[in-house]
Amino acid sequence: KAGVTQTPRYLIKTRGQQVTLSCSPISGHRSVSWYQQTPGQGLQFLFEYFSETQRNKGNFPGRFSGRQFSNSRSEMNVSTLELGDSALYLCASSLDPSGSQETQYFGPGTRLLVL
Amino acid sequence: AQSVSQHNHHVILSEAASLELGCNYSYGGTVNLFWYVQYPGQHLQLLLKYFSGDPLVKGIKGFEAEFIKSKFSFNLRKPSVQWSDTAEYFCAVRGNTGGFKTIFGAGTRLFVKA
Protein backbone atom coordinates (compact mmCIF):
# COMPACT_ATOMS: atom_id res chain seq x y z
CA LYS A 1 0.00 0.00 0.00
CA ALA A 2 1.43 3.37 -0.95
CA GLY A 3 2.25 5.77 1.87
CA VAL A 4 1.29 9.37 2.31
CA THR A 5 2.53 11.48 -0.57
CA GLN A 6 3.11 15.19 -0.59
CA THR A 7 3.78 17.51 -3.49
CA PRO A 8 5.84 19.41 -4.18
CA ARG A 9 8.76 18.24 -2.03
CA TYR A 10 10.60 21.56 -2.19
CA LEU A 11 9.39 25.05 -2.89
CA ILE A 12 10.94 28.49 -2.94
CA LYS A 13 8.69 31.53 -2.78
CA THR A 14 9.11 35.21 -2.05
CA ARG A 15 7.41 37.29 0.60
CA GLY A 16 3.86 38.25 -0.24
CA GLN A 17 3.24 35.34 -2.55
CA GLN A 18 0.86 32.52 -1.84
CA VAL A 19 1.46 28.78 -1.94
CA THR A 20 -0.63 25.63 -2.17
CA LEU A 21 0.63 22.30 -0.89
CA SER A 22 -0.95 18.97 -1.64
CA CYS A 23 -1.29 15.76 0.34
CA SER A 24 -2.60 12.37 -0.78
CA PRO A 25 -3.39 10.10 2.18
CA ILE A 26 -2.98 6.36 2.35
CA SER A 27 -5.77 4.66 0.45
CA GLY A 28 -8.81 4.28 2.69
CA HIS A 29 -7.69 6.88 5.22
CA ARG A 30 -10.22 9.64 5.70
CA SER A 31 -8.52 11.86 8.24
CA VAL A 32 -5.75 14.22 7.19
CA SER A 33 -3.79 16.49 9.51
CA TRP A 34 -1.25 19.17 8.73
CA TYR A 35 1.72 20.22 10.84
CA GLN A 36 4.42 22.84 10.57
CA GLN A 37 7.89 21.75 11.65
CA THR A 38 10.60 24.29 12.42
CA PRO A 39 13.86 23.92 14.36
CA GLY A 40 12.74 26.41 16.99
CA GLN A 41 9.10 25.41 17.47
CA GLY A 42 9.15 21.70 16.66
CA LEU A 43 5.94 20.22 15.27
CA GLN A 44 2.93 22.47 15.53
CA PHE A 45 -0.58 21.39 14.62
CA LEU A 46 -2.23 23.37 11.85
CA PHE A 47 -5.56 21.64 11.19
CA GLU A 48 -7.27 18.32 10.73
CA TYR A 49 -9.85 17.30 8.16
CA PHE A 50 -12.21 14.39 8.14
CA SER A 51 -14.76 13.71 5.43
CA GLU A 52 -14.18 17.13 3.84
CA THR A 53 -14.84 18.94 7.14
CA GLN A 54 -12.31 20.73 9.28
CA ARG A 55 -12.51 18.94 12.59
CA ASN A 56 -9.94 20.95 14.51
CA LYS A 57 -7.64 23.90 14.05
CA GLY A 58 -4.40 25.00 15.68
CA ASN A 59 -3.27 28.48 16.64
CA PHE A 60 -2.21 29.82 13.28
CA PRO A 61 -3.33 33.04 11.58
CA GLY A 62 -6.06 33.04 8.97
CA ARG A 63 -3.43 33.17 6.22
CA PHE A 64 -3.20 29.41 6.71
CA SER A 65 -6.15 27.54 5.29
CA GLY A 66 -6.93 24.10 4.02
CA ARG A 67 -9.50 21.89 2.47
CA GLN A 68 -10.21 18.25 1.82
CA PHE A 69 -11.73 16.74 -1.26
CA SER A 70 -14.18 13.87 -1.58
CA ASN A 71 -11.32 11.47 -2.35
CA SER A 72 -9.69 12.51 0.97
CA ARG A 73 -6.85 14.35 -0.73
CA SER A 74 -6.09 17.58 1.04
CA GLU A 75 -4.53 20.89 0.21
CA MET A 76 -3.26 23.65 2.43
CA ASN A 77 -2.80 27.21 1.33
CA VAL A 78 -0.71 29.97 2.79
CA SER A 79 -1.39 33.45 1.55
CA THR A 80 0.79 36.55 1.86
CA LEU A 81 3.86 34.55 2.76
CA GLU A 82 6.21 35.79 5.45
CA LEU A 83 9.83 34.85 6.08
CA GLY A 84 8.75 33.03 9.23
CA ASP A 85 6.62 30.64 7.18
CA SER A 86 9.78 28.88 6.03
CA ALA A 87 9.40 25.38 7.41
CA LEU A 88 8.79 21.74 6.68
CA TYR A 89 5.05 21.15 6.26
CA LEU A 90 4.00 17.65 7.16
CA CYS A 91 0.81 15.88 6.32
CA ALA A 92 -0.41 12.85 8.24
CA SER A 93 -3.28 10.53 7.50
CA SER A 94 -5.18 8.09 9.68
CA LEU A 95 -7.93 5.54 9.37
CA ASP A 96 -9.90 5.45 12.62
CA PRO A 97 -12.92 7.71 12.34
CA SER A 98 -13.37 7.85 16.12
CA GLY A 99 -10.50 10.28 16.25
CA SER A 100 -8.62 9.82 19.47
CA GLN A 101 -7.24 6.31 19.17
CA GLU A 102 -5.64 6.64 15.84
CA THR A 103 -2.15 6.16 14.55
CA GLN A 104 -1.08 8.84 12.15
CA TYR A 105 1.13 8.06 9.19
CA PHE A 106 3.30 10.90 8.02
CA GLY A 107 4.38 11.94 4.58
CA PRO A 108 7.87 13.15 3.69
CA GLY A 109 6.87 16.79 3.92
CA THR A 110 7.13 19.84 1.72
CA ARG A 111 10.07 22.07 2.51
CA LEU A 112 9.08 25.68 1.93
CA LEU A 113 11.63 28.45 1.80
CA VAL A 114 10.40 32.02 1.76
CA LEU A 115 12.89 34.62 0.56
CA ALA B 1 -3.48 24.17 28.34
CA GLN B 2 -2.49 20.95 26.60
CA SER B 3 1.27 20.51 26.37
CA VAL B 4 4.02 17.95 26.05
CA SER B 5 7.43 18.45 27.60
CA GLN B 6 10.52 16.51 26.60
CA HIS B 7 13.27 16.84 29.15
CA ASN B 8 16.31 16.80 26.93
CA HIS B 9 16.84 18.58 23.65
CA HIS B 10 20.08 16.75 22.88
CA VAL B 11 21.45 13.44 24.11
CA ILE B 12 24.82 11.93 23.20
CA LEU B 13 25.51 8.28 24.01
CA SER B 14 28.04 5.65 23.11
CA GLU B 15 26.92 2.43 21.48
CA ALA B 16 25.61 -0.16 23.97
CA ALA B 17 24.68 2.51 26.51
CA SER B 18 21.16 2.51 27.90
CA LEU B 19 18.71 5.19 26.85
CA GLU B 20 15.88 6.89 28.64
CA LEU B 21 14.12 9.90 27.16
CA GLY B 22 11.71 11.73 29.38
CA CYS B 23 8.26 12.91 28.38
CA ASN B 24 5.65 14.62 30.55
CA TYR B 25 2.30 15.86 29.40
CA SER B 26 -0.44 18.13 30.56
CA TYR B 27 -3.86 17.14 29.30
CA GLY B 28 -7.29 17.32 30.87
CA GLY B 29 -8.86 14.08 29.72
CA THR B 30 -8.24 10.59 28.45
CA VAL B 31 -5.04 10.49 26.48
CA ASN B 32 -3.42 8.33 23.91
CA LEU B 33 0.36 8.51 23.86
CA PHE B 34 2.87 8.06 21.09
CA TRP B 35 6.56 8.13 20.40
CA TYR B 36 7.64 8.96 16.86
CA VAL B 37 11.14 8.87 15.39
CA GLN B 38 12.62 10.85 12.53
CA TYR B 39 15.84 9.38 11.14
CA PRO B 40 18.12 11.72 9.18
CA GLY B 41 16.58 12.41 5.79
CA GLN B 42 13.53 10.28 6.49
CA HIS B 43 10.00 11.08 7.45
CA LEU B 44 8.41 10.73 10.83
CA GLN B 45 7.45 7.18 11.75
CA LEU B 46 5.72 5.56 14.70
CA LEU B 47 7.90 3.83 17.30
CA LEU B 48 5.19 2.79 19.73
CA LYS B 49 1.87 3.83 21.17
CA TYR B 50 -0.23 3.47 24.31
CA PHE B 51 -4.00 3.50 24.32
CA SER B 52 -4.97 1.41 27.36
CA GLY B 53 -4.09 -1.74 29.27
CA ASP B 54 -0.53 -2.72 30.19
CA PRO B 55 1.31 0.55 30.86
CA LEU B 56 4.56 -0.94 29.58
CA VAL B 57 4.43 -0.96 25.81
CA LYS B 58 6.94 -2.38 23.39
CA GLY B 59 7.66 -0.91 20.01
CA ILE B 60 9.88 -1.51 17.06
CA LYS B 61 13.68 -1.86 17.17
CA GLY B 62 13.79 -2.81 20.84
CA PHE B 63 12.22 0.37 22.18
CA GLU B 64 9.74 0.39 25.02
CA ALA B 65 7.89 3.04 26.99
CA GLU B 66 6.14 3.13 30.34
CA PHE B 67 2.99 5.12 31.01
CA ILE B 68 2.85 6.36 34.61
CA LYS B 69 -0.52 8.03 35.01
CA SER B 70 0.22 9.53 38.43
CA LYS B 71 3.29 11.28 37.05
CA PHE B 72 1.76 12.20 33.68
CA SER B 73 4.80 10.63 32.09
CA PHE B 74 5.53 8.39 29.14
CA ASN B 75 9.28 7.81 29.09
CA LEU B 76 11.01 6.01 26.25
CA ARG B 77 13.69 3.42 26.97
CA LYS B 78 16.10 1.14 25.18
CA PRO B 79 18.57 -1.07 27.06
CA SER B 80 21.37 -0.85 24.50
CA VAL B 81 21.50 1.76 21.74
CA GLN B 82 23.09 1.34 18.35
CA TRP B 83 24.66 3.85 16.01
CA SER B 84 21.59 3.46 13.77
CA ASP B 85 19.38 4.87 16.55
CA THR B 86 20.78 8.32 15.83
CA ALA B 87 17.62 10.32 15.13
CA GLU B 88 15.19 12.82 16.56
CA TYR B 89 12.52 11.44 18.88
CA PHE B 90 9.14 13.03 19.47
CA CYS B 91 6.67 12.31 22.21
CA ALA B 92 3.03 13.07 21.34
CA VAL B 93 -0.33 13.13 23.04
CA ARG B 94 -3.71 12.80 21.40
CA GLY B 95 -7.11 12.98 22.98
CA ASN B 96 -10.57 14.33 22.36
CA THR B 97 -10.46 17.33 24.66
CA GLY B 98 -10.70 20.40 22.48
CA GLY B 99 -11.05 18.32 19.39
CA PHE B 100 -8.96 15.65 17.76
CA LYS B 101 -5.46 17.01 17.55
CA THR B 102 -2.05 15.64 18.35
CA ILE B 103 0.28 17.70 20.49
CA PHE B 104 3.96 17.03 19.99
CA GLY B 105 6.89 17.67 22.26
CA ALA B 106 9.81 19.74 21.00
CA GLY B 107 11.81 16.61 20.21
CA THR B 108 15.05 15.11 21.49
CA ARG B 109 18.00 14.72 19.17
CA LEU B 110 19.88 11.54 19.97
CA PHE B 111 23.40 11.06 18.67
CA VAL B 112 25.00 7.66 19.18
CA LYS B 113 28.76 7.47 18.88
CA ALA B 114 30.11 4.34 17.21
Interface residues (C-beta under 8 A of the other chain):
Chain A: S31 S33 Y35 Q41 G42 L43 Q44 F45 E48 F50 R55 N56 K57 G58 L90 A92 G99 S100 Q101 E102 T103 Q104 Y105 F106 G107 P108 G109
Chain B: T30 N32 F34 Y36 Q42 H43 L44 Q45 L46 K49 F51 F90 R94 G95 N96 G98 G99 F100 K101 T102 I103 F104 G105 A106 G107
